[in-house]
Amino acid sequence: MKIVKVPLLFLCTTILVGVIESQIIERPNVLLIILDDFRPAIKNGYGDENAITPNIDRLVQDGYYFTNVFAQQALCAPSRNSMLTGRRPDTVRLYDFYSYWRQTAGNFTTLPQYFKQNGYHTHSVGKVFHPGTSSNFTDDYPLSWSEPTYHPSTDEFSNAPVCIDPEDGGRLKRNLLCPVSPEMQPLHSLPDIQSTEEAKRFLQAHRDGDPYFLAVGYRKPHIPFRIPFQYLDLHLKSKFTTLDLDYPPYGLPNVAWSSFLDVRDRDDFKRLNVSFPFGSVPEDFKLRIRQHYYAAVTYVDDLIGQLLKDVDRSKTIVALTGDHGWALGEHGQWAKYSNYDVAVRVPLIINLPDALSSSIDERRIDKVVELLDLFPTLVDLAGLPAVQRCNEQRPHKPQTCVEGKSLYSLLQRNLSTSNAESDEWIAYSQYPRPGPYPTLVPNSDEPKLKYIKIMGYSMRTERFRYTAWIKFDPLTFKRDWTTLYGEELYDHAIDPKENMNLIDREPLSSIRHVLQAKLKEKFP
């Protein structure tokens, strides 16, 4: 294990072996767990009574948990690149899946790369960066990782016709609802099972030596819900009910609507003949979607429990989060692809080494923070040299900087010495559209860059969410605030589920103008 000296700031996460002024410590390992399409479906701390997540519950109980964390875009590749570079989608210039930031935006240092440069052995297991063009078909190896990244061999069957369809004579289909027996699947396993096995192998092989940064990306609860049968038995359909409001909010501009085209593309969903773009899903199928989503969460929670058995908690920082959320009928939608809380809100749980766990008094943190804050936070917790904030006017330079802020002071409850101003507790998200009305071609949920004509910029304060849909040029990446396609304003004091668009309420006009000015200042 590499022995290094660290500043006193790192006292909270170290094992004392000498006098404080010259303490010698072992640098902590870091385990980052990323779930896919994971809204905060957690019982402990997050209060989701439908969730069965005993292993994540224990992480919440033993660590810090943030209740208001928001991703920067509700789509896998842009969100992950933003989180792992600490920069906004507008800086990385990725809103789809088809460009690599080092070639098109800037040679930005990533979170794992920074740890690697500071003596850590880094390894990626599963879906960490989004596979494909957006990570140079290598998951950014060798710059970010010390060894080739691991992808399960069963990944290639994730969207294949491998689901037994009881309503079609047992034929194999590309279904949304896809309970299976893993041993009967191609290669006799499932991706997240294989990722857990690889992560456990890595942990057992790196019990000694240089500290490690291990990122494990699980594919669930992302659709299709291809999960072992037995997890459905833990979530009976009867426990799920219709939401109070499962239709678009009053006054919602059409440009804000997600048509959940990826769900519509599944064979079992196609049989429902749900009209495009605003048709309602049949009642029984709604309940079954919720049942399968929560079963998928319990499945991945079980795997996390198996993984954590091989983690030396006495010298490991464990962080768990998701890339973005997923709607389960809220606003009549069944996906992400929007700026709603339910689409961009994720959990963030941070466990420090065991030596400190007994000293934590207040574990819940309600400040509004951003997913891109994770990069500088883990750097500070590990005692590495702090990463500087990027210049807001020139966020593409230097190579190593972040647009997020470290949450270290929040974890330590040392707000009196925090460098963050009170008005910084705002989370910014965005989502692109090809036009003001939902379309099949181009895909208005996942438009390619060349088709993006509108960008919905959104800000979340402690009380309000304000969104403005403005003109956007995909060639120059310039914004035009003179062309407004729609606005949204939600007041969480009276409407925490964002069911009432209050943008036209005259008593709130001054608030609307203040929030718009702030958003325009952030994205001029």
C-alpha positions in Angstrom: 0.0 0.0 0.0 1.5 3.4 -1.0 2.2 5.6 2.0 1.8 9.3 1.6 1.4 12.5 3.6 -1.8 14.4 3.4 -3.1 17.7 4.6 -5.1 18.1 7.8 -8.2 18.5 5.7 -8.1 14.7 5.2 -8.1 13.9 8.9 -11.8 12.9 8.7 -11.1 10.0 6.4 -7.9 8.6 7.7 -6.6 6.2 10.3 -4.4 8.0 12.9 -1.0 6.5 13.4 1.0 9.4 14.7 0.8 13.0 15.8 -1.7 15.0 13.9 0.8 17.5 12.4 2.7 14.8 10.7 0.3 12.0 10.4 1.1 9.1 8.0 -1.9 7.3 6.6 -3.0 4.8 4.0 -4.8 6.5 1.2 -8.4 5.2 1.0 -9.6 3.0 -1.9 -12.7 4.3 -3.8 -15.6 2.2 -5.0 -18.1 4.1 -7.2 -21.3 2.2 -7.9 -23.5 3.6 -10.7 -27.0 2.3 -11.4 -28.8 2.9 -14.7 -32.1 4.9 -14.9 -32.2 4.8 -11.1 -34.7 7.1 -9.4 -34.3 7.2 -5.6 -36.3 3.9 -5.2 -34.8 3.4 -1.7 -36.7 2.8 1.5 -34.2 4.0 4.1 -33.7 7.7 4.1 -35.5 8.3 0.8 -38.8 7.0 2.0 -40.0 4.9 -0.9 -42.2 2.3 0.8 -42.4 0.2 -2.4 -38.7 -0.4 -2.4 -37.0 -3.5 -1.0 -33.4 -2.5 -0.8 -31.8 -3.9 2.4 -28.2 -3.5 1.1 -28.5 0.1 -0.1 -30.5 0.8 3.1 -27.4 -0.2 5.1 -25.3 2.1 3.0 -27.7 4.9 3.8 -27.7 4.0 7.5 -23.9 4.0 7.7 -23.1 7.0 5.6 -24.2 10.4 4.2 -27.1 10.6 1.8 -28.1 13.5 -0.3 -31.8 13.9 -1.0 -31.7 16.6 -3.7 -29.1 15.6 -6.3 -29.9 16.3 -9.9 -28.3 15.0 -13.2 -27.4 17.4 -15.9 -29.3 15.6 -18.7 -31.7 12.7 -18.5 -30.0 10.5 -21.0 -27.2 8.0 -20.3 -24.2 9.1 -22.4 -24.5 12.9 -21.8 -25.2 12.4 -18.0 -22.3 10.0 -17.5 -19.8 12.1 -19.5 -20.9 15.2 -17.5 -20.5 13.4 -14.2 -17.2 11.8 -15.0 -15.6 15.0 -16.5 -17.3 17.3 -14.0 -18.5 19.5 -16.9 -21.9 20.4 -18.3 -23.3 18.9 -21.5 -22.8 22.2 -23.2 -19.1 22.1 -22.4 -18.7 18.4 -23.3 -20.9 19.2 -26.3 -22.7 15.8 -26.1 -26.5 15.5 -26.1 -26.8 12.2 -27.8 -24.4 9.2 -28.2 -22.3 10.1 -31.2 -19.3 12.1 -30.3 -16.2 11.8 -28.2 -15.4 14.8 -26.1 -11.6 14.6 -26.4 -12.0 15.0 -30.2 -14.9 17.4 -30.4 -14.9 19.5 -27.3 -11.6 19.4 -25.4 -9.0 17.0 -23.8 -10.8 17.1 -20.4 -9.4 15.2 -17.5 -11.9 12.6 -16.1 -12.6 11.6 -12.5 -10.9 8.1 -12.8 -8.0 9.7 -14.9 -7.3 12.2 -12.0 -7.1 9.3 -9.5 -4.9 7.4 -11.9 -2.6 10.4 -12.3 -2.3 10.5 -8.5 -1.1 6.9 -8.0 -4.4 4.9 -8.0 -5.0 1.7 -9.9 -8.3 2.4 -11.8 -10.7 -0.2 -13.3 -14.1 0.1 -15.0 -16.6 -2.8 -14.7 -19.9 -2.8 -16.7 -21.6 0.4 -17.8 -19.6 3.3 -16.4 -19.0 5.5 -19.4 -21.6 4.8 -22.1 -20.1 2.2 -24.5 -19.6 3.3 -28.1 -18.6 6.5 -29.8 -19.2 8.7 -26.8 -16.3 7.0 -25.0 -14.1 6.3 -28.1 -15.3 2.6 -28.1 -12.8 2.0 -25.3 -14.6 3.6 -22.3 -11.7 6.1 -22.5 -9.0 3.5 -21.9 -6.1 3.9 -21.4 -6.4 7.6 -20.3 -9.0 6.9 -17.6 -8.2 3.3 -16.7 -5.1 1.4 -15.7 -6.3 -1.8 -17.5 -8.8 -2.6 -20.2 -12.4 -2.0 -19.2 -14.7 -5.0 -18.5 -18.0 -5.5 -20.3 -20.0 -8.6 -19.7 -20.2 -11.0 -22.6 -24.0 -11.2 -22.1 -24.3 -7.5 -22.9 -24.9 -8.3 -26.6 -28.2 -10.0 -25.7 -29.6 -7.1 -23.6 -32.0 -6.0 -26.4 -32.2 -9.3 -28.2 -35.5 -11.4 -28.5 -34.8 -13.5 -25.4 -38.0 -12.9 -23.4 -40.5 -15.8 -23.2 -43.8 -14.2 -24.1 -46.7 -16.1 -22.4 -49.2 -14.2 -24.5 -47.7 -15.4 -27.7 -47.3 -19.1 -27.2 -44.0 -18.8 -25.3 -42.2 -17.4 -28.3 -39.0 -15.3 -27.7 -39.7 -11.6 -28.1 -38.1 -8.2 -27.4 -40.4 -7.4 -24.5 -40.3 -4.6 -21.9 -41.3 -7.1 -19.2 -38.8 -9.9 -19.3 -38.5 -12.1 -16.2 -36.1 -15.0 -17.0 -34.1 -17.8 -15.5 -30.4 -16.7 -15.9 -29.2 -20.2 -16.5 -31.5 -20.5 -19.5 -30.4 -17.2 -21.0 -27.6 -17.0 -23.7 -24.3 -17.8 -22.1 -26.2 -18.9 -18.9 -26.0 -15.6 -17.1 -27.0 -11.9 -17.1 -24.8 -8.8 -17.5 -25.1 -7.5 -13.9 -24.3 -10.9 -12.5 -21.2 -11.1 -14.6 -20.2 -7.5 -13.6 -20.5 -8.4 -9.9 -18.3 -11.5 -10.4 -15.6 -9.4 -12.2 -15.7 -6.7 -9.5 -15.3 -9.3 -6.8 -12.4 -10.8 -8.7 -10.7 -7.4 -8.9 -11.3 -6.7 -5.2 -9.8 -10.0 -4.1 -6.8 -9.4 -6.3 -6.2 -5.9 -5.0 -6.3 -6.4 -1.3 -2.7 -5.1 -1.1 -0.7 -2.8 -3.2 -1.5 0.6 -4.6 -4.9 2.1 -3.7 -7.6 1.5 -6.2 -10.5 3.4 -7.8 -13.0 0.8 -8.9 -16.2 1.9 -10.8 -19.0 -0.6 -11.2 -21.8 0.2 -13.5 -24.9 -1.9 -13.3 -27.4 -2.0 -16.2 -30.5 -2.3 -14.1 -33.1 -1.0 -13.5 -32.8 0.2 -17.2 -35.2 -1.4 -19.6 -35.9 -4.1 -20.7 -36.7 -5.5 -17.3 -34.7 -8.7 -17.9 -34.3 -10.0 -14.4 -34.5 -13.3 -12.5 -38.0 -14.5 -12.0 -37.8 -14.7 -8.2 -37.6 -11.0 -7.7 -41.1 -10.5 -9.0 -42.3 -12.7 -6.1 -41.1 -10.0 -3.7 -43.2 -7.3 -5.4 -46.7 -8.4 -5.9 -48.6 -6.4 -8.5 -51.4 -5.8 -5.9 -49.2 -3.4 -3.8 -48.9 -0.9 -6.7 -51.7 1.6 -7.4 -52.5 4.2 -9.9 -50.9 7.6 -9.2 -53.2 10.5 -8.2 -52.1 12.4 -11.3 -50.8 10.3 -14.2 -51.4 12.7 -17.0 -49.6 15.8 -18.4 -49.5 18.8 -16.0 -52.0 21.6 -16.8 -50.4 24.1 -19.1 -47.5 21.8 -20.2 -46.0 23.0 -23.5 -45.9 20.3 -26.1 -42.2 20.7 -26.5 -41.7 19.3 -22.9 -43.5 16.0 -23.6 -41.5 12.8 -23.7 -43.3 10.1 -25.8 -41.3 7.2 -24.3 -40.4 5.9 -27.7 -38.0 3.3 -26.4 -40.8 1.7 -24.3 -43.1 1.9 -27.3 -40.6 -0.1 -29.4 -41.0 -3.2 -27.2 -43.0 -6.1 -28.5 -45.4 -6.5 -25.5 -46.0 -2.7 -25.4 -46.8 -2.6 -29.1 -49.7 -5.0 -28.6 -51.3 -2.3 -26.4 -51.8 0.1 -29.4 -51.2 3.2 -27.2 -51.8 6.1 -29.5 -48.9 8.5 -30.2 -47.9 10.8 -28.6 -50.3 11.3 -25.7 -52.1 8.0 -25.4 -52.6 6.5 -22.0 -51.2 3.1 -21.0 -53.8 0.5 -19.9 -54.2 0.2 -16.1 -53.0 -3.3 -15.6 -49.9 -2.7 -17.7 -49.0 0.4 -15.6 -49.0 -1.8 -12.5 -46.9 -4.4 -14.1 -44.3 -1.8 -15.2 -44.0 -0.6 -11.7 -43.8 -4.1 -10.4 -41.0 -5.0 -12.7 -39.1 -1.8 -12.1 -39.0 -2.3 -8.4 -38.1 -6.0 -8.8 -35.2 -4.9 -11.0 -34.1 -2.5 -8.2 -34.2 -5.4 -5.6 -32.3 -7.6 -8.0 -29.4 -5.1 -8.4 -29.5 -4.4 -4.6 -28.9 -8.1 -4.0 -25.9 -7.9 -6.3 -24.6 -4.8 -4.5 -24.8 -6.8 -1.2 -22.7 -9.6 -2.7 -20.2 -7.0 -4.0 -19.8 -5.2 -0.7 -18.8 -8.5 1.1 -15.4 -8.2 -0.6 -14.9 -4.5 0.2 -12.5 -3.6 3.0 -14.7 -0.9 4.6 -12.0 0.1 7.0 -10.1 1.8 4.2 -12.6 2.3 1.4 -14.8 5.2 0.4 -18.0 3.8 -1.1 -20.2 6.1 -3.3 -23.5 5.0 -4.9 -25.6 7.0 -7.4 -27.5 6.8 -10.7 -27.0 8.5 -14.1 -30.6 9.9 -14.0 -34.1 9.0 -12.9 -37.0 7.3 -14.7 -40.8 8.1 -14.7 -43.2 5.4 -13.6 -46.3 7.1 -14.9 -45.8 10.5 -13.4 -47.2 13.1 -15.8 -48.3 10.2 -17.9 -44.7 9.3 -18.9 -42.8 6.1 -18.7 -39.1 7.0 -19.3 -36.6 9.8 -18.8 -36.1 12.4 -21.6 -37.3 15.4 -19.7 -36.4 18.0 -17.1 -38.9 16.9 -14.5 -37.5 16.1 -11.0 -38.5 12.5 -11.6 -36.3 12.3 -14.7 -33.2 14.1 -13.3 -33.2 13.4 -9.6 -30.9 10.6 -8.4 -29.7 9.3 -5.0 -26.2 10.0 -3.8 -24.9 8.0 -0.9 -21.3 8.3 0.4 -19.8 6.0 3.0 -16.5 6.8 4.6 -14.1 4.3 6.0 -15.2 2.5 9.2 -12.9 4.5 11.4 -15.2 7.4 11.0 -18.7 5.9 10.8 -19.4 6.2 14.5 -18.5 10.0 14.5 -21.2 11.0 12.0 -24.1 12.7 13.6 -26.2 14.2 10.8 -26.3 12.0 7.8 -29.1 13.5 5.7 -28.2 16.4 3.5 -31.1 18.3 1.8 -29.2 21.0 -0.1 -29.8 21.1 -3.8 -26.7 19.8 -5.5 -25.6 18.4 -8.9 -24.3 15.1 -10.1 -21.2 16.8 -11.6 -20.3 17.8 -8.0 -19.2 14.2 -7.4 -15.8 14.5 -9.1 -14.4 17.2 -6.8 -16.1 15.7 -3.8 -14.4 12.3 -4.2 -11.1 14.1 -4.9 -11.3 16.0 -1.6 -12.4 13.0 0.4 -9.4 10.9 -0.9 -7.0 13.7 0.1 -5.8 14.4 -3.4 -4.9 17.9 -4.5 -8.1 19.9 -4.9 -9.4 20.3 -8.5 -9.9 24.0 -9.5 -13.2 25.3 -10.7 -13.5 26.1 -14.4 -13.9 29.7 -15.5 -17.6 30.1 -16.3 -16.7 32.2 -19.3 -14.2 29.7 -20.6 -15.3 26.3 -19.3 -13.3 24.4 -22.0 -10.0 25.4 -20.4 -7.8 24.3 -18.6 -7.6 20.6 -19.3 -8.1 19.8 -15.6 -10.9 21.7 -13.9 -14.5 21.1 -13.0 -17.8 23.1 -13.3 -19.1 21.4 -10.2 -18.3 22.2 -6.6 -17.0 19.9 -3.8 -19.6 18.8 -1.3 -16.9 18.1 1.3 -18.0 21.0 3.6 -21.6 19.6 3.5 -20.4 16.2 4.6 -18.5 17.8 7.5 -21.2 20.2 8.4 -18.6 23.0 8.3 -20.7 25.5 6.4 -19.1 28.4 8.2 -15.9 27.8 6.2 -17.5 26.7 3.0 -16.4 28.5 -0.2 -19.8 27.9 -1.8 -22.2 30.9 -1.7 -25.8 30.4 -0.7 -27.1 31.1 -4.2 -24.9 28.3 -5.6 -27.3 25.7 -4.2 -29.0 25.4 -7.6 -29.0 22.5 -9.9 -29.1 23.0 -13.7 -30.3 20.4 -16.2 -31.1 20.5 -19.9 -32.8 18.5 -22.6 -32.8 18.8 -26.4 -35.7 18.6 -28.9 -35.8 18.6 -32.7 -39.0 20.6 -32.8 -41.9 22.0 -30.7 -44.1 18.9 -31.1 -43.3 15.2 -30.4 -42.2 13.3 -33.5 -41.2 9.8 -34.4 -38.7 11.0 -37.1 -36.6 12.6 -36.0 -36.8 10.9 -32.6 -37.9 13.7 -30.3 -36.8 11.8 -27.2 -33.3 11.0 -28.4 -32.5 13.6 -31.2 -29.1 13.4 -32.9 -27.1 16.6 -32.7 -27.8 17.7 -36.2 -31.6 17.7 -35.6 -31.5 19.6 -32.3 -33.3 23.0 -32.8 -34.5 23.6 -29.2 -32.8 23.2 -25.9 -34.8 23.1 -22.6 -32.7 24.7 -19.9 -33.9 24.0 -16.3 -33.0 25.2 -12.9 -34.0 23.7 -9.6 -33.8 25.7 -6.4 -34.9 24.6 -3.0 -38.5 25.7 -3.8 -38.9 26.1 -7.5 -38.2 24.4 -10.8 -38.1 26.8 -13.8 -37.6 25.6 -17.4 -37.2 27.6 -20.6 -37.3 26.0 -24.0 -35.3 28.2 -26.4 -33.9 28.2 -29.9 -30.6 26.3 -30.2 -28.1 26.1 -33.2 -26.4 22.6 -33.4 -23.7 23.9 -35.7 -22.5 26.7 -33.5 -23.9 25.6 -30.1 -25.3 29.1 -29.7 -28.5 29.9 -27.8 -31.2 32.3 -28.9 -33.2 33.6 -25.9 -35.4 35.8 -28.2 -37.2 32.6 -29.5 -39.0 30.9 -26.6 -41.0 27.7 -27.3 -42.4 27.2 -23.9 -41.8 27.8 -20.2 -42.5 25.8 -17.0 -42.7 26.8 -13.4 -43.4 24.5 -10.5 -43.6 25.4 -6.8 -42.4 22.6 -4.6 -43.8 24.2 -1.5 -47.3 23.3 -2.8 -46.7 20.9 -5.6 -43.7 18.6 -4.9 -44.6 16.3 -7.8 -44.6 19.1 -10.4 -48.2 18.6 -11.5 -49.1 22.2 -12.0 -47.3 24.5 -14.4 -47.7 27.9 -12.9 -46.0 29.9 -15.6 -49.0 32.0 -16.4 -50.0 32.8 -12.8 -49.7 36.6 -12.5 -48.8 36.6 -8.8 -45.7 34.6 -9.7 -44.6 36.8 -12.6 -41.8 38.5 -10.6 -40.4 35.1 -9.5 -40.6 33.9 -13.1 -38.6 36.9 -14.3 -36.0 36.5 -11.6 -35.5 32.8 -12.3 -35.4 33.4 -16.1 -32.7 36.1 -15.6 -30.7 33.7 -13.5 -31.0 30.9 -16.0 -30.1 33.2 -18.9 -27.1 34.4 -17.0 -25.9 30.8 -16.5 -26.5 29.9 -20.2 -26.3 33.2 -22.1 
